Amino acid sequence: MKQIRAHLADISTRVTWVGAELEALDELIDAQAQQTPAPSPPMAAPTAPPVAPLAPPVAPVKSNQPRNFSPPRTAPVPPPAAPPPQDVWSLPHPTPHSPPAFSERVAAAAERGLVGKVLGGAGVAITLIGVVLLLLLAAQAGLLSPWIRVAGGAVLAATLFGAGLRVGRDTKRRSGAITLVATGVAAALFDVLAATAIYHWLAPIAGLAVAAVVAAGGFVVAHRWNSQPLGLMVGIPLFALAPAVTGGINELLVGFLLTYAAATLWIQLGRDWSATYVVNTVVCTAPLLALAGTTVADSVFASSLETADTRLVALLAGLNVLLAVGSAVALLRTSSRPTVLALTATASLLPVIPLTIERFDRYPGVIVLAGAALLLAALAVSGRQLPGVTHTVRVIWLATSAVCLPVGFGAILRGNSFAIALAASAVVLGAGSLVGRDLSVPLRIAASTFAGLAALVSLSEHPAARLVHSTDLPVAVRLNLVIVDVLLVAAVVVLGWSWMRVVTDSERVLVGTGTALTVLALTTAFLVDLGGALAPGDAGFRAGHTAATITWATAAAAGLVWARRHTGTARTMTVTVSLSVIALAVAKLFLFDMATLDGVFRVLAFIVVGLLLLTLGVVYAQSLTPREDRTHDAIAH
């Protein structure tokens, strides 16, 4: 290894030396090429030397021996001497190229057009701020008459728009023309908004109609030039500066932004303009979320209904959801980012959620949320027929719809009613997972989550202690608990069946066992609650526990009989669980029923369980008899 390293070091030294020599030779050649050689004087013709007279020819000597011709001997050429070893660090190294200076980078950016785009964007922002100041601060200071302010804004907008069209004829100057057109369109929109919100020359509906015409007409240029930045340069300044014109975030501002987003939807059709869709949705959703939060806060801390116009805000929130989801469906067919569009569409539901906790009138928000959940669920189920709607998009919309259900139920329902709604939803979603095909997994997960939430809500309202001690719950409460228990049993059965269809054989045994034990526990709660509802007091409580003990023993017996017909892991697991349940039933008889039950209930529980155990003993004694003995007995008879 040392020799190899030494040879490698020597090779590296020689290569470095050769490179340095080649560089020096290159510099020498360049230096000689730059020098112009001086003309040489003409040379005289050489004179021929005198020729001596020729001698007479000599006759050849005849001989019988051949003449020996030998080539001339030359001295051997010695091999070139190796260059003397030199220190690697003393050899000349090529100087590395230094990074370009800041001025050079700026010049390169200017060549690529980046500087022009940055300057154009800054010009758009500053010009629009000036327009807003003209419309707002001049009105506050009374510097110019309203007609001059509005007319000046309109003239400026038209001038910028026309200049952009003229400059944009040359495709090389198109980037600068885009900024001019965007500034003109935004200035015209601000002018219309000021005429509506500040000077009240236009009614709100008329102002929104004019704004829609201006936005749709102005964006013809963006559609013709296929320029997405033009739309972004209009939408972002509207989001930042429009609240200053309307005097804050209010219903007029939200309606104006919704109108703008709807009017500019057509230019996105057939284009992959995901950024424009995201910006337009955020431009509408963010102010609406702030307005909804303000409305709810006013209603919570106020003492009258007049402080919050919940219905109008709920209507605007519904229109925002409808616009965002509908736009996403229309744009998905040509979008390369379907997941981004789906998530953005679901974000439009955020302003609806605060409206469901409104103090005085939460029902408009709940109605909008329910409608949005149904819309997303319908799109998720039927999305396979829609172009561009991928499986991921459908899962996102289905999950959002599932989240909306408990939020809406929790807004208008309380206690057991809330648990009943969650349990019923679990049953429906679990049944849907059986036929949902590609959506079976998210449906199964949602159903399992809802069933768990229903159980938690029911236990939080009426803890499990009611199953151990007799309580004086009203009959209506007992009936609600019975409904919850029945729905939970149905949900667990459906979910167990659904999960067993997708797991392996070994996992199927575990799922089946867990399902059976869960159903047994819920059946116990159902029997106790039903006994309390039919016969309030201790009698119903004891009757329910008697039926529960008998049910435990019967279920275990059924499991043992079923296990006789199977082999392998399923048989082993079923026998083990069934015997454990029998042990629990016997322990319940002696530890709980003996102390709690009395009279006929205690007698009935002991007799029925004893008979079941006797029957199982006979059946399994027969199954354990050797097959030869049973065959011999059969022949003998």
C-alpha positions in Angstrom: 0.0 0.0 0.0 2.9 2.4 0.8 4.4 1.8 -2.7 1.0 2.3 -4.3 0.6 5.6 -2.5 4.1 6.7 -3.4 3.4 5.9 -7.1 0.2 7.8 -7.0 1.9 10.8 -5.4 4.6 10.7 -8.1 1.9 10.5 -10.8 0.1 13.4 -9.3 3.3 15.4 -9.2 4.1 14.7 -12.8 0.6 15.6 -14.0 0.7 18.9 -12.1 4.1 19.7 -13.6 2.9 18.8 -17.1 -0.1 21.1 -16.7 2.0 23.9 -15.5 4.4 23.5 -18.4 1.5 23.5 -20.9 0.1 26.7 -19.4 3.5 28.3 -19.7 3.8 27.2 -23.3 0.3 28.5 -24.0 1.3 31.9 -22.6 4.5 31.9 -24.6 2.6 31.2 -27.9 0.1 34.0 -27.1 3.0 36.4 -26.5 4.7 35.5 -29.7 1.5 35.8 -31.7 1.0 39.4 -30.5 4.5 40.5 -31.7 4.7 41.3 -35.5 8.0 40.2 -37.0 10.2 42.8 -38.8 10.7 42.3 -42.6 14.1 40.7 -43.4 16.4 42.3 -46.1 16.6 40.5 -49.5 19.3 37.9 -49.7 21.7 37.7 -52.6 21.6 34.7 -54.9 24.3 32.2 -53.8 27.2 31.7 -56.2 28.0 28.2 -57.2 31.5 26.9 -56.3 34.0 26.1 -59.1 33.6 22.5 -60.3 36.7 20.4 -60.6 37.3 18.4 -63.8 36.1 14.8 -63.6 38.7 12.0 -63.3 38.7 9.2 -65.7 36.6 6.2 -64.7 38.2 3.4 -62.9 37.5 -0.2 -64.0 35.9 -2.4 -61.4 38.0 -5.0 -59.7 36.8 -8.5 -60.4 36.7 -10.9 -57.6 35.1 -14.2 -56.8 34.3 -13.3 -53.1 31.1 -11.3 -52.5 31.5 -7.9 -51.0 30.3 -7.3 -47.5 28.1 -4.3 -47.0 27.4 -3.4 -43.3 25.1 -0.6 -42.3 26.7 2.3 -40.6 26.9 2.1 -36.9 25.2 4.7 -34.9 25.5 5.5 -31.3 22.5 4.5 -29.1 20.1 7.3 -28.2 19.9 7.7 -24.5 16.3 7.8 -23.0 15.1 11.2 -21.9 16.0 12.1 -18.4 13.1 12.3 -16.0 12.4 15.7 -14.6 13.8 16.3 -11.2 11.2 15.9 -8.4 9.7 19.1 -7.3 7.5 20.1 -4.4 3.9 20.0 -5.3 3.1 23.2 -3.4 5.9 25.1 -5.2 4.5 24.3 -8.7 2.5 27.0 -10.4 -1.3 26.3 -10.0 -4.0 27.8 -12.2 -5.7 30.6 -10.5 -9.4 29.8 -9.8 -12.1 32.0 -11.3 -13.4 34.6 -8.9 -17.2 34.9 -8.5 -18.8 37.6 -10.6 -19.1 40.9 -8.9 -22.5 42.3 -7.8 -22.6 44.7 -10.7 -22.0 41.8 -13.1 -24.8 39.8 -11.6 -27.1 42.8 -11.8 -26.2 43.2 -15.5 -26.8 39.5 -16.2 -30.2 39.8 -14.4 -31.0 42.8 -16.6 -30.1 40.8 -19.7 -32.6 38.1 -18.6 -35.3 40.6 -18.0 -35.5 40.1 -14.2 -34.7 43.6 -13.3 -37.5 44.9 -15.6 -40.0 42.5 -13.9 -38.9 43.7 -10.4 -39.1 47.3 -11.3 -42.5 46.7 -13.0 -43.9 45.0 -10.0 -42.7 47.8 -7.7 -44.2 50.3 -10.1 -47.6 48.5 -10.0 -47.6 48.6 -6.2 -46.6 52.3 -5.9 -49.0 53.5 -8.6 -51.9 51.7 -7.1 -51.1 53.1 -3.6 -51.1 56.5 -5.2 -54.5 55.8 -6.8 -55.9 54.8 -3.4 -54.5 57.9 -1.8 -56.1 60.0 -4.5 -59.5 58.4 -3.9 -59.3 58.2 -0.1 -57.0 60.9 1.4 -58.1 63.5 -1.0 -61.7 62.9 -0.1 -60.8 63.2 3.6 -58.9 66.4 3.2 -61.3 67.9 0.7 -58.6 68.8 -1.8 -60.4 67.9 -5.0 -64.1 67.5 -5.9 -65.4 64.0 -6.0 -65.9 64.2 -9.8 -62.2 65.1 -10.3 -61.0 62.3 -8.1 -63.0 59.6 -9.8 -62.5 61.0 -13.3 -58.8 61.3 -12.7 -58.6 57.7 -11.5 -60.6 56.6 -14.6 -58.4 58.6 -17.0 -55.2 57.2 -15.4 -56.6 53.6 -15.6 -57.5 54.0 -19.2 -54.2 55.6 -20.1 -52.2 52.8 -18.4 -54.4 50.2 -20.1 -54.0 51.7 -23.5 -50.3 52.2 -23.1 -49.9 48.5 -22.1 -51.8 47.4 -25.2 -49.6 49.5 -27.4 -46.3 48.4 -25.8 -47.5 44.8 -25.8 -47.6 44.6 -29.6 -43.9 43.9 -29.4 -43.5 40.5 -27.8 -40.0 41.4 -26.6 -41.5 44.2 -24.5 -44.4 42.1 -23.3 -43.3 41.9 -19.7 -43.4 45.7 -19.3 -46.8 45.8 -21.0 -48.2 43.3 -18.6 -47.4 45.6 -15.6 -49.1 48.6 -17.4 -52.2 46.6 -18.2 -52.4 45.1 -14.6 -52.1 48.6 -13.1 -54.8 50.0 -15.3 -57.2 47.2 -14.5 -56.6 47.4 -10.8 -56.9 51.2 -10.8 -60.3 50.9 -12.6 -61.5 48.4 -10.0 -60.5 50.7 -7.2 -62.2 53.6 -8.9 -65.5 51.6 -9.2 -65.1 50.5 -5.5 -64.6 54.1 -4.4 -67.7 55.3 -6.3 -69.7 52.6 -4.5 -68.2 52.6 -1.0 -67.0 56.2 -0.5 -69.2 58.4 -2.7 -72.3 56.1 -2.9 -72.9 57.0 -6.5 -73.6 53.4 -7.3 -75.8 51.0 -5.4 -74.0 48.0 -4.1 -75.5 45.6 -6.6 -74.8 48.1 -9.5 -71.2 48.6 -8.2 -70.6 44.9 -8.2 -72.0 44.5 -11.7 -69.7 47.3 -13.0 -66.7 45.7 -11.2 -67.5 42.3 -12.8 -67.6 43.9 -16.3 -64.3 45.8 -15.7 -62.5 42.7 -14.4 -63.8 40.3 -17.1 -63.1 42.8 -19.9 -59.7 43.8 -18.6 -58.6 40.2 -18.3 -59.2 39.6 -22.0 -55.6 40.8 -22.4 -54.4 38.2 -19.9 -56.2 35.5 -21.8 -54.9 36.6 -25.2 -51.3 37.0 -24.0 -51.5 33.8 -21.9 -50.1 35.7 -19.0 -50.8 34.4 -15.5 -48.7 37.2 -13.8 -51.1 39.8 -15.1 -53.9 38.2 -13.0 -51.6 37.9 -10.0 -50.6 41.6 -10.2 -54.3 42.5 -10.0 -55.5 40.1 -7.3 -52.7 40.7 -4.8 -53.1 44.5 -4.7 -56.9 44.1 -4.4 -56.4 41.9 -1.4 -54.0 44.4 0.2 -55.5 47.8 -0.6 -59.3 47.2 -1.1 -60.0 47.2 2.7 -58.7 50.8 2.9 -61.2 51.9 0.2 -64.2 50.2 1.9 -63.3 51.4 5.4 -62.4 48.0 6.7 -63.5 44.4 6.2 -67.2 44.4 5.7 -69.9 42.7 3.6 -69.3 45.1 0.6 -65.6 44.2 0.5 -66.3 40.5 0.6 -69.0 40.8 -2.1 -66.6 42.8 -4.3 -63.8 40.2 -4.0 -66.2 37.4 -4.7 -67.4 39.2 -7.8 -63.9 39.7 -8.9 -63.0 36.0 -8.5 -66.1 34.9 -10.3 -65.6 37.3 -13.2 -62.0 36.2 -13.7 -62.7 32.5 -13.7 -63.2 32.2 -17.4 -59.7 33.2 -18.2 -58.4 30.2 -16.2 -60.4 27.6 -18.2 -58.2 25.5 -20.3 -55.0 26.8 -18.6 -52.8 25.4 -15.9 -53.0 28.5 -13.8 -53.1 27.0 -10.3 -51.4 30.1 -8.7 -54.3 32.4 -9.9 -56.9 30.0 -8.5 -55.1 29.9 -5.1 -54.7 33.6 -5.0 -58.3 34.3 -5.9 -59.6 31.8 -3.3 -57.3 33.3 -0.6 -58.4 36.8 -1.5 -62.0 35.9 -0.9 -61.6 33.5 2.1 -59.2 35.4 4.3 -61.4 38.6 4.6 -64.5 36.4 5.0 -62.9 34.5 7.8 -62.1 37.7 9.6 -65.6 39.0 9.0 -67.1 35.8 10.4 -64.9 35.9 13.5 -65.8 39.5 14.1 -69.5 38.7 13.7 -69.3 35.9 16.2 -67.3 37.9 18.7 -69.8 40.7 18.5 -72.7 38.3 19.1 -70.9 36.7 22.1 -70.1 39.9 23.9 -73.2 41.8 22.9 -76.6 41.7 24.3 -78.8 41.9 21.3 -79.2 40.3 17.9 -78.7 43.6 16.0 -74.9 43.6 16.5 -74.3 40.8 14.0 -75.9 40.1 10.6 -75.2 36.4 10.7 -77.5 35.4 7.8 -75.8 37.7 5.3 -72.3 36.5 6.4 -73.5 32.9 6.2 -74.8 33.6 2.7 -71.5 35.1 1.6 -69.7 32.1 3.1 -71.9 29.7 1.2 -71.2 31.6 -2.1 -67.5 31.4 -1.3 -67.6 27.6 -0.9 -69.7 27.1 -4.0 -67.4 29.3 -6.0 -64.2 27.7 -4.7 -65.4 24.1 -5.1 -67.0 24.8 -8.5 -63.9 26.5 -9.8 -61.7 23.6 -8.7 -63.9 21.1 -10.5 -63.8 23.2 -13.7 -60.0 23.7 -13.5 -58.9 20.2 -12.5 -59.1 18.9 -16.0 -56.1 21.0 -17.1 -54.3 21.4 -13.8 -51.0 19.7 -13.1 -51.4 20.2 -9.3 -54.8 18.7 -8.5 -53.9 18.2 -4.8 -53.2 21.9 -4.4 -56.6 22.8 -5.9 -58.4 20.3 -3.7 -56.8 21.5 -0.5 -57.5 25.1 -1.5 -61.1 24.4 -2.2 -61.5 22.7 1.2 -59.9 25.8 2.9 -62.9 27.8 1.7 -65.0 26.1 4.4 -63.0 27.8 7.2 -65.2 30.9 7.5 -68.3 28.7 8.0 -67.0 27.0 11.2 -67.1 30.1 13.4 -70.7 30.7 12.3 -71.7 27.4 13.9 -70.8 28.6 17.3 -72.7 31.9 16.9 -74.6 32.9 20.1 -77.9 34.0 18.8 -78.4 32.4 15.4 -76.2 29.5 14.5 -78.6 27.7 12.2 -77.6 29.6 9.0 -74.0 28.5 9.5 -75.0 24.9 10.2 -77.1 24.9 7.1 -74.2 26.1 5.0 -71.9 23.6 6.6 -74.3 20.8 5.9 -74.7 21.8 2.3 -70.9 22.0 1.8 -70.5 18.6 3.4 -73.1 17.1 1.1 -71.6 18.8 -1.9 -68.1 17.5 -1.2 -69.4 14.0 -0.4 -71.3 13.9 -3.7 -68.2 15.0 -5.6 -66.1 12.4 -3.8 -68.5 9.6 -4.6 -69.1 10.6 -8.2 -65.7 12.0 -8.9 -64.6 9.0 -11.0 -66.7 10.4 -13.9 -65.3 13.9 -13.6 -62.2 14.7 -15.7 -59.1 15.5 -13.7 -60.5 14.4 -10.4 -57.9 12.0 -9.0 -58.3 9.5 -6.2 -56.3 11.8 -3.9 -58.7 14.7 -4.6 -61.7 12.5 -3.8 -60.1 11.3 -0.5 -59.5 14.9 0.5 -63.0 16.0 -0.2 -64.5 12.9 1.5 -62.3 13.5 4.6 -63.4 17.2 4.7 -67.0 16.1 4.4 -66.6 13.7 7.3 -65.1 16.4 9.5 -68.0 18.7 8.8 -70.5 16.2 10.2 -69.5 16.2 13.9 -69.0 20.0 13.7 -72.5 20.5 12.5 -74.0 17.9 14.8 -72.2 19.4 17.8 -73.5 22.9 17.0 -77.2 22.0 17.3 -77.2 18.7 19.3 -76.1 18.0 22.9 -75.6 14.9 25.0 -77.3 11.7 23.9 -78.7 13.3 20.8 -75.2 14.1 19.7 -74.1 10.5 20.4 -77.1 9.2 18.4 -76.2 11.3 15.4 -72.6 10.2 15.5 -73.5 6.5 15.9 -76.0 6.7 13.0 -73.3 8.4 10.8 -70.9 5.5 11.8 -73.5 3.0 10.6 -74.0 4.8 7.3 -70.3 5.2 6.6 -69.6 1.6 7.6 -72.2 0.4 5.2 -70.7 2.7 2.5 -67.3 1.1 3.1 -68.8 -2.3 2.0 -69.7 -0.9 -1.5 -67.3 2.0 -1.7 -64.5 0.1 -3.6 -61.7 2.6 -3.9 -63.0 4.8 -1.1 -63.6 1.9 1.3 -60.5 2.6 3.4 -61.3 6.3 4.2 -64.9 5.4 4.7 -63.9 2.6 7.1 -61.6 4.9 9.0 -64.3 7.7 9.3 -66.9 5.2 10.5 -64.5 3.8 13.1 -63.8 7.4 14.3 -67.4 8.3 14.5 -68.3 5.1 16.5 -65.5 5.9 19.0 -66.7 9.5 19.3 -70.3 8.3 19.9 -69.1 6.0 22.7 -67.1 8.7 24.3 -69.9 11.2 24.2 -72.3 8.7 25.7 -69.9 7.7 28.5 -69.1 11.4 29.2 -72.9 12.1 29.7 -73.7 8.9 31.6 -70.6 7.0 32.8 -70.3 3.3 32.9 -71.1 3.4 36.7 -74.8 3.2 35.7 -74.2 -0.4 34.7 -72.9 -1.4 38.2 -75.2 0.7 40.4 -78.9 1.2 40.0 -79.6 4.9 39.1 -82.8 6.8 38.9 -82.4 8.0 35.3 -85.5 9.3 33.5 -87.1 6.9 31.1 -86.4 9.3 28.1 -82.7 9.2 29.0 -82.8 5.4 29.2 -84.5 5.2 25.8 -81.8 7.5 24.3 -79.1 5.3 25.8 -80.8 2.2 24.3 -80.8 3.8 20.9 -77.1 4.7 21.2 -76.4 1.1 22.2 -78.3 -0.4 19.3 -76.6 1.9 16.8 -73.2 1.2 18.2 -73.8 -2.6 18.0 -74.8 -2.2 14.4 -71.8 0.0 13.6 -69.4 -2.5 15.3 -70.9 -5.4 13.3 -70.7 -3.6 10.0 -67.2 -2.3 10.7 -66.0 -5.8 11.8 -67.4 -7.3 8.6 -65.8 -4.5 6.5 -62.4 -4.8 8.1 -62.4 -8.6 7.9 -62.7 -8.3 4.1 -59.3 -6.6 3.7 -57.1 -8.3 6.3 -55.1 -11.5 6.2 -56.3 -14.8 7.6 -54.4 -14.5 10.8 -55.6 -10.9 11.3 -59.1 -11.9 10.5 -59.3 -14.0 13.6 -58.2 -11.1 15.8 -60.6 -8.7 14.1 -63.5 -11.2 14.6 -62.6 -11.8 18.2 -62.4 -8.1 19.0 -65.7 -7.5 17.2 -67.4 -10.2 19.2 -66.1 -9.0 22.5 -67.1 -5.4 21.7 -70.6 -6.5 20.7 -70.9 -8.5 23.9 -70.0 -5.5 26.0 -72.4 -3.2 24.1 -75.1 -5.8 24.4 -74.6 -5.8 28.2 -75.1 -2.0 28.3 -78.1 -2.4 26.0 -79.8 -5.0 28.2 -79.2 -3.0 31.4 -80.5 0.3 29.8 -83.5 -1.5 28.3 -84.4 -3.0 31.7 -84.2 0.4 33.3 -86.4 1.9 30.6 -89.0 -0.8 30.8 -89.1 -1.1 34.6 -87.6 1.9 36.3 -85.9 1.2 39.6 -84.2 -1.9 41.0 -86.4 -4.4 39.2 -85.4 -3.2 35.7 -81.7 -3.1 36.8 -81.8 -6.7 38.1 -83.6 -8.0 35.1 -81.1 -6.4 32.8 -78.2 -8.0 34.6 -79.9 -11.4 34.6 -80.3 -11.2 30.8 -76.7 -10.0 30.5 -75.3 -13.0 32.4 -77.4 -15.4 30.3 -76.3 -13.7 27.1 -72.6 -14.1 28.1 -73.0 -17.8 28.6 -75.0 -18.2 25.4 -72.5 -16.3 23.4 -69.6 -18.4 24.8 -71.6 -21.6 24.1 -72.2 -20.5 20.5 -68.5 -19.8 20.1 -67.5 -23.3 21.3 -70.0 -25.0 19.0 -68.7 -22.9 16.1 -65.1 -23.9 16.9 -65.9 -27.6 16.6 -66.3 -27.1 12.9 -63.0 -25.4 12.3 -59.3 -26.1 12.7 -56.1 -24.2 13.1 -55.7 -20.7 14.5 -59.4 -19.8 14.2 -60.4 -22.8 16.4 -57.7 -22.2 19.0 -58.6 -18.5 19.3 -62.3 -19.1 19.4 -62.1 -21.8 22.1 -59.8 -19.7 24.2 -62.0 -16.6 24.0 -65.2 -18.6 24.6 -63.8 -20.3 27.7 -62.6 -16.9 29.0 -66.1 -15.5 28.5 -67.6 -18.6 30.4 -65.2 -18.0 33.2 -66.3 -14.3 33.3 -69.9 -15.3 33.3 -69.4 -17.7 36.2 -67.4 -15.1 38.1 -70.1 -12.6 37.5 -72.7 -15.1 38.9 -70.9 -15.6 42.2 -69.3 -12.2 42.7 -71.9 -9.8 41.3 -75.2 -11.5 40.7 -75.2 -13.3 44.1 -74.9 -10.0 45.9 -77.0 -7.8 43.7 -79.8 -10.0 42.3 -82.5 -11.6 44.5 -85.5 -13.7 44.1 -86.4 -15.1 40.8 -83.7 -13.2 38.9 -80.9 -14.9 40.9 -82.6 -18.4 40.5 -83.1 -17.8 36.8 -79.5 -16.8 36.1 -78.0 -19.8 38.0 -80.4 -22.3 36.4 -79.9 -21.1 32.8 -76.2 -20.8 33.0 -75.9 -24.2 34.7 -78.0 -25.9 31.9 -75.8 -24.3 29.3 -72.7 -25.5 30.9 -74.1 -29.0 31.2 -75.0 -29.0 27.5 -71.5 -27.8 26.5 -70.0 -30.6 28.7 -72.0 -33.2 26.9 -71.1 -31.9 23.5 -67.4 -31.5 24.1 -67.3 -34.9 25.9 -68.5 -36.4 22.7 -66.0 -34.4 20.7 -63.1 -35.6 22.8 -64.1 -39.3 22.6 -61.7 -41.2 20.3 -63.0 -41.6 16.8 -62.4 -45.4 16.9 -64.7 -45.8 20.0 -67.4 -43.8 18.4 -67.2 -45.9 15.2 -67.4 -49.1 17.2 -70.4 -47.9 19.2 -72.2 -46.9 16.0 -71.6 -50.4 14.5 -72.7 -52.1 17.6 -76.0 -50.2 17.6 
